[in-house]
Amino acid sequence: MTEPLVQPRTINLAFTGASGAQYGLRLLQCLMAAGCTVNVMVSRAAQVVIATETDLKLPGSPQAMQEALTEYAGARPGQLLVFGREDWFAPPASGSGEKAPLVVCPCSTGTLSALATGASNNLIERAGDVALKERRQLILVPREAPYSEVHLENMLRLTRMGAVIMPASPGFYHSPQSVSDLVDFIVARILDHLGLPQDLMPRWGEERAKGKRGDQG
């Protein structure tokens, strides 16, 4: 018997300076809709990317950013928390904090390098280091092309450490009709890995299985 999906209470979500801000923002909306509490971390480069790729302009201070993202994602009061880049007292900064998964979406190749080498120069890098040392779930969503040998070596090293590398490479077998459909393809895969229910995208073979059940009815 397949075990039911277990919904995590808290998710740590980091935005870094790779292209693909739409993936992280859509994921944030879905996590809010799923009732999760989300600890958000945003790098300086990510702020620039978000402003370039979307209509969302995030203010500099964590409190003001929290208010902006709460409104954007439709979060309940207290459901979304934003932590500063050097807030070493934030829950994701310590192994004694809540055992929450960490998703870095999008994940820059600079962040890949920092995590692969154990750098902890800011809260995002420290949160990744904690996830690795505590053997917590770590999902990294790079968006780069082509990958250099250094990038590939870092991804291999992180995979061997237990991280999941999930490049923002959407499929086309679901016949996407819009850019949003392509974004949802990746977000659905992330939600699946987090054990969260999602109806953004049918799982492989799901429609065929439904059809068979319907024929038997």
Sequence and secondary structure as in RCSB ss.txt:
>XXXX:A:sequence
MTEPLVQPRTINLAFTGASGAQYGLRLLQCLMAAGCTVNVMVSRAAQVVIATETDLKLPGSPQAMQEALTEYAGA
RPGQLLVFGREDWFAPPASGSGEKAPLVVCPCSTGTLSALATGASNNLIERAGDVALKERRQLILVPREAPYSEV
HLENMLRLTRMGAVIMPASPGFYHSPQSVSDLVDFIVARILDHLGLPQDLMPRWGEERAKGKRGDQG
>XXXX:A:secstr
        SEEEEEE SSS HHHHHHHHHHHHHTT EEEEEE HHHHHHHHHHSS    SSHHHHHHHHHHHHT 
 TTTEEEE TT TTSGGG TTS    EEEEEE HHHHHHHHHT  SSHHHHHHHHHHHTT  EEEEE  SS  HH
HHHHHHHHHHHT EE  S   STT   SHHHHHHHHHHHHHHHTT    SS  TTHHHHHHHHHHH 
